[in-house]
Protein backbone atom coordinates (compact mmCIF):
# COMPACT_ATOMS: atom_id res chain seq x y z
CA UNK A 1 0.00 0.00 0.00
CA UNK A 2 2.82 2.40 0.88
CA UNK A 3 4.46 1.74 -2.50
CA UNK A 4 1.18 2.49 -4.27
CA UNK A 5 0.71 5.74 -2.33
CA UNK A 6 4.28 6.79 -3.09
CA UNK A 7 3.79 6.08 -6.79
CA UNK A 8 0.54 8.03 -6.79
CA UNK A 9 2.34 10.90 -5.09
CA UNK A 10 4.99 11.06 -7.82
CA UNK A 11 2.34 11.03 -10.55
CA UNK A 12 0.29 13.70 -8.76
CA UNK A 13 3.37 15.92 -8.40
CA UNK A 14 4.07 15.73 -12.12
CA UNK A 15 0.42 16.46 -12.90
CA UNK A 16 0.39 19.51 -10.61
CA UNK A 17 3.62 20.82 -12.16
CA UNK A 18 2.22 20.44 -15.68
CA UNK A 19 -1.11 22.01 -14.72
CA UNK A 20 0.63 24.98 -13.07
CA UNK A 21 3.00 25.35 -15.99
CA UNK A 22 0.19 25.52 -18.56
CA UNK A 23 -2.15 27.77 -16.54
CA UNK A 24 0.58 30.01 -15.13
CA UNK A 25 -0.48 33.51 -14.22
CA UNK A 26 -2.33 34.61 -17.35
CA UNK A 27 -5.53 34.29 -19.27
CA UNK A 28 -3.40 33.53 -22.35
CA UNK A 29 -0.54 31.52 -20.82
CA UNK A 30 0.90 30.22 -24.09
CA UNK A 31 1.24 33.68 -25.65
CA UNK A 32 1.82 35.82 -22.58
CA UNK A 33 3.79 33.54 -20.28
CA UNK A 34 5.22 30.49 -22.03
CA UNK A 35 6.30 31.79 -25.46
CA UNK A 36 8.13 34.88 -24.08
CA UNK A 37 10.21 32.53 -21.91
CA UNK A 38 10.49 29.64 -24.33
CA UNK A 39 14.29 29.77 -24.30
CA UNK A 40 14.10 28.20 -20.82
CA UNK A 41 11.95 25.26 -21.94
CA UNK A 42 14.88 23.05 -23.09
CA UNK A 43 16.60 23.55 -19.72
CA UNK A 44 13.33 22.73 -17.97
CA UNK A 45 12.96 19.55 -20.03
CA UNK A 46 16.55 18.52 -19.28
CA UNK A 47 15.83 19.05 -15.59
CA UNK A 48 12.83 16.72 -15.82
CA UNK A 49 14.96 14.07 -17.54
CA UNK A 50 17.59 14.46 -14.81
CA UNK A 51 15.00 13.88 -12.08
CA UNK A 52 13.68 10.85 -13.96
CA UNK A 53 17.16 9.36 -14.22
CA UNK A 54 17.81 9.99 -10.52
CA UNK A 55 14.60 8.19 -9.60
CA UNK A 56 15.54 5.30 -11.86
CA UNK A 57 18.95 4.99 -10.19
CA UNK A 58 17.27 5.12 -6.80
CA UNK A 59 14.98 2.29 -7.85
CA UNK A 60 17.91 0.17 -9.05
CA UNK A 61 19.75 0.71 -5.75
CA UNK A 62 16.66 0.14 -3.59
CA UNK A 63 15.21 -2.93 -5.30
CA UNK A 64 18.48 -4.54 -6.51
CA UNK A 65 17.24 -4.94 -10.07
CA UNK A 66 18.34 -3.70 -13.48
CA UNK A 67 16.74 -0.79 -15.29
CA UNK A 68 15.07 -3.10 -17.78
CA UNK A 69 13.67 -5.34 -15.05
CA UNK A 70 12.14 -2.40 -13.23
CA UNK A 71 10.68 -0.96 -16.41
CA UNK A 72 9.26 -4.38 -17.28
CA UNK A 73 7.55 -4.54 -13.90
CA UNK A 74 5.85 -1.25 -14.67
CA UNK A 75 3.51 -3.14 -17.02
CA UNK A 76 2.09 -4.99 -14.02
CA UNK A 77 0.53 -2.49 -11.62
CA UNK A 78 0.91 -4.85 -8.68
CA UNK A 79 4.67 -4.89 -9.12
CA UNK A 80 5.24 -1.35 -10.31
CA UNK A 81 7.79 0.45 -8.16
CA UNK A 82 7.10 3.99 -6.99
CA UNK A 83 10.44 5.31 -8.25
CA UNK A 84 9.83 3.90 -11.72
CA UNK A 85 6.34 5.36 -11.90
CA UNK A 86 7.79 8.73 -10.92
CA UNK A 87 10.64 8.40 -13.44
CA UNK A 88 8.28 7.61 -16.30
CA UNK A 89 5.99 10.49 -15.26
CA UNK A 90 8.86 12.96 -15.33
CA UNK A 91 10.06 11.62 -18.70
CA UNK A 92 6.59 12.12 -20.17
CA UNK A 93 6.51 15.64 -18.71
CA UNK A 94 9.96 16.42 -20.10
CA UNK A 95 9.02 15.18 -23.57
CA UNK A 96 5.87 17.31 -23.44
CA UNK A 97 7.89 20.40 -22.54
CA UNK A 98 10.39 19.70 -25.34
CA UNK A 99 7.55 19.30 -27.85
CA UNK A 100 5.99 22.54 -26.58
CA UNK A 101 9.29 24.33 -27.22
CA UNK A 102 9.46 23.00 -30.79
CA UNK A 103 5.82 23.97 -31.38
CA UNK A 104 6.40 27.53 -30.10
CA UNK A 105 9.48 28.02 -32.27
CA UNK A 106 7.71 26.63 -35.34
CA UNK A 107 4.38 28.44 -34.96
CA UNK A 108 4.87 31.61 -32.90
CA UNK A 109 7.10 34.64 -33.47
CA UNK A 110 9.55 35.59 -30.77
CA UNK A 111 8.32 37.77 -27.98
CA UNK A 112 9.55 41.38 -28.47
CA UNK A 113 11.18 41.33 -25.04
CA UNK A 114 13.62 38.60 -26.12
CA UNK A 115 15.66 40.94 -28.33
CA UNK A 116 18.81 42.37 -26.80
CA UNK A 117 18.82 45.82 -25.17
CA UNK A 118 22.59 45.90 -25.30
CA UNK A 119 23.65 44.39 -28.65
CA UNK A 120 27.13 44.72 -30.11
CA UNK A 121 25.56 46.26 -33.21
CA UNK A 122 22.29 48.16 -33.00
CA UNK A 123 21.72 47.99 -36.75
CA UNK A 124 22.26 44.23 -36.78
CA UNK A 125 19.77 43.75 -33.94
CA UNK A 126 17.26 46.05 -35.67
CA UNK A 127 17.61 44.02 -38.85
CA UNK A 128 17.22 40.74 -36.96
CA UNK A 129 13.95 41.96 -35.43
CA UNK A 130 12.55 43.30 -38.71
CA UNK A 131 13.53 40.18 -40.65
CA UNK A 132 12.04 37.97 -37.94
CA UNK A 133 8.57 39.52 -38.01
CA UNK A 134 8.48 39.93 -41.79
CA UNK A 135 9.24 36.28 -42.48
CA UNK A 136 6.20 34.90 -40.60
CA UNK A 137 3.36 33.78 -42.84
CA UNK A 138 0.39 36.10 -42.54
CA UNK A 139 2.51 38.95 -41.27
CA UNK A 140 4.16 41.95 -42.89
CA UNK A 141 5.34 41.84 -46.48
CA UNK A 142 7.82 44.66 -46.00
CA UNK A 143 9.15 46.75 -43.13
CA UNK A 144 11.96 49.20 -42.54
CA UNK A 145 13.38 51.45 -39.86
CA UNK A 146 13.77 54.99 -41.16
CA UNK A 147 15.63 58.00 -39.80
CA UNK A 148 15.59 61.65 -40.70
CA UNK A 149 18.70 63.53 -39.64
CA UNK A 150 18.59 67.27 -40.21
CA UNK A 151 16.13 66.79 -43.06
CA UNK A 152 18.02 63.92 -44.74
CA UNK A 153 16.04 60.67 -44.97
CA UNK A 154 17.89 57.33 -44.62
CA UNK A 155 16.83 53.69 -44.35
CA UNK A 156 18.62 52.16 -41.37
CA UNK A 157 17.64 48.60 -42.28
CA UNK A 158 14.78 46.79 -43.99
CA UNK A 159 13.47 43.34 -44.87
CA UNK A 160 10.96 42.07 -47.42
CA UNK A 161 9.11 38.83 -48.12
CA UNK A 162 9.85 38.99 -51.84
CA UNK A 163 7.51 36.17 -52.90
CA UNK A 164 4.63 37.64 -50.91
CA UNK A 165 5.22 41.09 -52.36
CA UNK A 166 5.26 39.71 -55.90
CA UNK A 167 2.10 37.68 -55.30
CA UNK A 168 0.42 40.79 -53.91
CA UNK A 169 1.35 43.26 -56.63
CA UNK A 170 0.02 40.96 -59.35
CA UNK A 171 -3.43 41.50 -57.82
CA UNK A 172 -3.23 45.28 -57.91
CA UNK A 173 -5.34 46.90 -60.67
CA UNK A 174 -2.69 49.55 -61.30
CA UNK A 175 0.03 46.97 -62.00
CA UNK A 176 0.70 45.63 -65.49
CA UNK A 177 0.84 41.91 -64.71
CA UNK A 178 2.40 40.98 -68.05
CA UNK A 179 5.22 43.44 -67.48
CA UNK A 180 5.70 42.25 -63.90
CA UNK A 181 5.97 38.65 -65.08
CA UNK A 182 8.79 39.58 -67.44
CA UNK A 183 10.97 40.82 -64.58
CA UNK A 184 9.53 39.90 -61.14
CA UNK A 185 12.59 41.22 -59.31
CA UNK A 186 12.27 44.66 -60.88
CA UNK A 187 8.52 44.71 -60.21
CA UNK A 188 9.06 43.96 -56.54
CA UNK A 189 11.85 46.53 -56.21
CA UNK A 190 9.58 49.14 -57.76
CA UNK A 191 6.89 48.44 -55.16
CA UNK A 192 9.44 48.62 -52.33
CA UNK A 193 10.61 51.99 -53.62
CA UNK A 194 7.02 53.22 -53.79
CA UNK A 195 6.56 52.25 -50.14
CA UNK A 196 9.77 54.03 -49.15
CA UNK A 197 8.72 57.21 -50.92
CA UNK A 198 5.24 57.10 -49.42
CA UNK A 199 6.61 56.50 -45.92
CA UNK A 200 9.00 59.44 -46.27
CA UNK A 201 6.12 61.63 -47.44
CA UNK A 202 3.89 60.61 -44.50
CA UNK A 203 6.70 61.08 -41.99
CA UNK A 204 7.43 64.51 -43.42
CA UNK A 205 3.78 65.52 -42.98
CA UNK A 206 3.59 64.23 -39.42
CA UNK A 207 3.08 67.65 -37.79
CA UNK A 208 0.14 68.33 -40.10
CA UNK A 209 -1.37 64.95 -39.29
CA UNK A 210 -1.07 65.71 -35.59
CA UNK A 211 -2.75 69.05 -36.16
CA UNK A 212 -5.74 67.21 -37.64
CA UNK A 213 -6.14 65.05 -34.53
CA UNK A 214 -5.22 67.61 -31.86
CA UNK A 215 -8.86 68.53 -31.35
CA UNK A 216 -9.65 65.19 -29.66
CA UNK A 217 -7.22 66.13 -26.82
CA UNK A 218 -5.69 62.65 -26.60
CA UNK A 219 -2.09 63.64 -27.11
CA UNK A 220 0.27 63.34 -30.06
CA UNK A 221 -0.02 60.59 -32.67
CA UNK A 222 2.04 57.47 -32.06
CA UNK A 223 0.91 55.07 -34.80
CA UNK A 224 -1.02 55.39 -38.05
CA UNK A 225 -2.64 52.48 -39.87
CA UNK A 226 -3.86 53.04 -43.42
CA UNK A 227 -6.23 50.16 -44.15
CA UNK A 228 -6.52 50.38 -47.92
CA UNK A 229 -8.38 48.26 -50.46
CA UNK A 230 -5.46 45.89 -51.02
CA UNK A 231 -3.74 45.47 -47.67
CA UNK A 232 -2.50 48.15 -45.31
CA UNK A 233 0.39 50.42 -44.39
CA UNK A 234 1.55 51.06 -40.83
CA UNK A 235 3.82 53.77 -39.51
CA UNK A 236 4.90 54.42 -35.95
CA UNK A 237 6.92 57.37 -34.73
CA UNK A 238 9.68 56.20 -32.39
CA UNK A 239 11.08 59.71 -31.93
CA UNK A 240 8.85 62.73 -32.43
CA UNK A 241 10.01 65.28 -35.05
CA UNK A 242 11.92 68.17 -33.54
CA UNK A 243 13.43 71.36 -34.87
CA UNK A 244 12.55 73.40 -37.96
CA UNK A 245 11.17 71.56 -40.99
CA UNK A 246 14.41 71.73 -42.99
CA UNK A 247 16.49 70.35 -40.07
CA UNK A 248 14.12 67.91 -38.43
CA UNK A 249 15.46 64.71 -36.85
CA UNK A 250 13.34 61.70 -35.90
CA UNK A 251 13.08 57.91 -36.19
CA UNK A 252 10.10 55.89 -37.37
CA UNK A 253 9.06 52.36 -38.27
CA UNK A 254 7.14 51.50 -41.44
CA UNK A 255 5.39 48.28 -42.41
CA UNK A 256 3.22 47.23 -45.35
CA UNK A 257 1.18 44.23 -46.44
CA UNK A 258 -0.71 43.43 -49.64
CA UNK A 259 -2.96 40.70 -48.21
CA UNK A 260 -6.30 42.16 -47.11
CA UNK A 261 -7.37 38.94 -45.40
CA UNK A 262 -4.47 39.17 -42.97
CA UNK A 263 -5.41 42.78 -42.26
CA UNK A 264 -9.04 41.84 -41.58
CA UNK A 265 -8.02 39.09 -39.17
CA UNK A 266 -5.66 41.55 -37.39
CA UNK A 267 -2.70 39.21 -37.94
CA UNK A 268 -0.57 41.84 -39.66
CA UNK A 269 -1.43 44.45 -37.05
CA UNK A 270 -0.27 42.17 -34.24
CA UNK A 271 2.99 41.52 -36.06
CA UNK A 272 3.62 45.21 -36.67
CA UNK A 273 2.97 46.18 -33.05
CA UNK A 274 5.16 43.30 -31.88
CA UNK A 275 7.92 44.54 -34.20
CA UNK A 276 7.52 48.08 -32.89
CA UNK A 277 7.82 46.80 -29.33
CA UNK A 278 10.92 44.81 -30.30
CA UNK A 279 12.54 47.94 -31.75
CA UNK A 280 11.68 49.87 -28.59
CA UNK A 281 13.17 47.08 -26.49
CA UNK A 282 16.43 47.28 -28.43
CA UNK A 283 16.49 51.08 -28.15
CA UNK A 284 16.02 51.04 -24.37
CA UNK A 285 19.66 50.17 -23.97
CA UNK A 286 20.71 53.53 -25.44
CA UNK A 287 17.62 55.72 -25.06
CA UNK A 288 15.79 56.55 -21.86
CA UNK A 289 12.25 55.11 -21.91
N, C-alpha and C positions, 0 to 999 in steps of 0.2 A: 504493500500500500504506500509506504514511504517513497519507494522508487517511482511509483505512478504519480504521486503528488509532486515530486521533484521534476519529473518530466513535464507535467502540466505547467509547472511554474516557469520553466524555460520557454515553453511555447507561448505562454501568456505574455512573458516579457518581450519576446520578439514581436508579438502582435501589437502590444501597446506602443513599442518604439515605432513600428511602421505606421500605426494610426496617428500618432503624434506628428510624425514626420510629414505625412500627407496633409494633415489638417492644420499645420502650424500657422498660428497667428494671423490668418488673413482669410478674407472671403474668397480670394482667388490665389490659393497657395502656390499652384504651379507657376503662375506668371509673376506673382509679387514676392514670393518667398523662395521657391526652389530654383527657378531658372536664374535669378540674379546671383545665386551662390552655387551654381552648378559646378564650378571648378573644384569644389570641395567634395563632390559626390564620389569620385574615384577613391579618394582617401578614406571616405566613410565606408565604401564597399570593402576596401582592403582591411579596414579595422574589423568589419564583420567576419571576413574570412579568417583573420587572425584569432578572433575569439572562438570561432568554430574549430580551428585546428587545436587550440589549447584545450577545449572540452574533449576533443577526440583523444588527445594524449592523456588527459586525466582518466578517461574511460579505459584506455589500454593499461595504464598503471594500476587502476583500482580493481579491474576485473580480470587482469592477467590473461588477456586475449588479444589477438591481432586486430588491426583496423578492419580487415575484411570480415572477420568473424563477428565483430560488433555490428558492423553495417548489415550483415546478413540477418542477425537477430532482430534488426529493426522491422523486418517484414512481419514478424510475429509479435503482436502487441504484448503478450504475456511475458516475453523475454526482452523486450526493448529496454535498453538502459537509458537512464535519465540524461547522462552526458551526451549520448549519441543523438537522442531526440533534440536536445538543445543545439548540438553542432549542426545537424541538418537544418534546423529552423534558421540559424544564423546564416548558413550558406544560401538558403532560399532568399532571405532578406538581402544579403549582399548581391546576389545575382539580380534581384529586382532593382536595387539602387543603381547597379551598373547599367542595366537596360534603360532605366529612367534617364541617366546621363546621356546615353547614346541618342535617345529619343529627343531630348531637349536640344542637343547640338544639331540634330538633323532637321528638326521642325521649327525651332524658335530662334529668332535673332538674339544676339547677346544683349544683356541688360546694359543700358547706357552707363551705369555706374562702374562697369568692369573695365572701362578704358582708363589709361594711365593719366593721372594729374601731373606727373612729373616725368614725361618721356624725354629720351635723349634728343629726339627731333620732334618738334611740335608739328611740322608739316607732315612728317611721316605718320604721326598718330592721327592727325586730321584725315589724311588720305585713307588710312586703315578703317576709320569709322565710316566715312562716306562710302567706300567700296563695300563695306560689310552690309550696310542697309540697302544699298542699291541692288546688290546681287540677289536678294531674297525674292522669290516668285510672288507676284501680287503687290510688290512694293513700288518704289520709285524707279523710273526709267533713267533718270539723270539727276545729278545733284552736284553742286559746287559750293565752295566757300569763297566768297568774294570780299575784296578789300578796296576801299577808296582812300588813298593817301594824298592829301592836298590836291584833291580833284582828279587824280590819276587812278583809273580803275584797273585792278589786276585780279586774276584768278589764282588764288593760293593753291588749290588743288581741286580736282573733280573726278568723277567716275560715271560711266554710262553702261547700261545694259544694251549693247549694240543691237542684238537680235530683237529685243523688245521694242526699241526705238524704230527699227526698220519695219517691223510688223505693224506698228502703230501709224507710221506716216503713210503707209500704203492705203490706209482707210480714210485719210483726210481728203475732203473734196478739192482742196486747193493744190493738192500734189499731183503731178503728172506721173502716174504709176508706171507707164511704159519707160519714161526717162529714168525713174528711180531704179527700175529693174536692170537697166543697162550698167549702172554704177552704184550699187547699194551703199558702198562706203562713202562716196561723195554725197549721196542723198542724206545719209545719217549725219555726216559732218555739217551739212547745211542746216539741218534742224537744230543741232547743238549750238551752232553759231546764232541762230535766231533766238534761242532761249537765252543765250548770254547777253545779247543786245537788249532783249526785252527786260531781263533782270536789271541790267544797268540803268535802263530808262526808269523803271519803277523805283529803284533805290534812289535815283537822282531826284525823283518827285516826292520823296517821302515826307518832307515838311508840308507839302500841299495836301497830301493824303491825310496827314494828322490834323490839318486845319478843317478838313471836311468832317472829321469825327469828334472834334473838340467839344462840340455842343452837348454831347451825351455825358460829359463830365466824368468819364471813366479812365482818365489818364491817357498817356501816349500809346500809340499802336506798337504792339510787339510782333504780331504775325498776321500776314494776309494770306488768304486762300482764294484763288480765282478758280471756281468750279465752272469750267467751260463745257461746251458741247462734247468735245472729244478729250476727256481727261481733266487735268487740273494743273495749276501752278501754285507753288507755295513759296513764300519768302518771309524770313524772320530776321529782324534786326538784332544783332548780338551786341552792337555798340551804336548808340544813337548818334546821328550826324551832329557834328559840332563845327563851329567856325563859319566864316562867310562861304557862300555857295561855291566860289572858285577855288577854295582851299579846304573844303570839307574833308574830314577823315572819319571813317566808320567801317564796321565789319558786318557782313550779313551772310545768311545761308539761303540758297535757292534750291528748290526741287521741282521736278516736273514728271508727269505721267500721261500717257496717251490712252490708257485703258479706263473707260468710264465706269465699268463694273466694279473695279477695285476702288474707285472713288466713292461710289454709292455704298459699298459695304464698309467704308471707313478704313480699309486696310492700308491704303497709301497714306492717309492722314496719320495713322498710328506710327507708321514707319518714319514719316518726316519728323514728327514730334519726338520720337525716340532718338533720331539722328541729332536733332537740335539739342536735346539734353546731353547726348554724348559729347558734342562739341563744347557745350558749357562745362561739362565735367573736366575735359582736357584743359580748358582755359583757366579753371580755378587754381591751377598750380602757378599761374603767372599773373592772374588778374583777380583783384578782390571781388568776392561775390556781392 
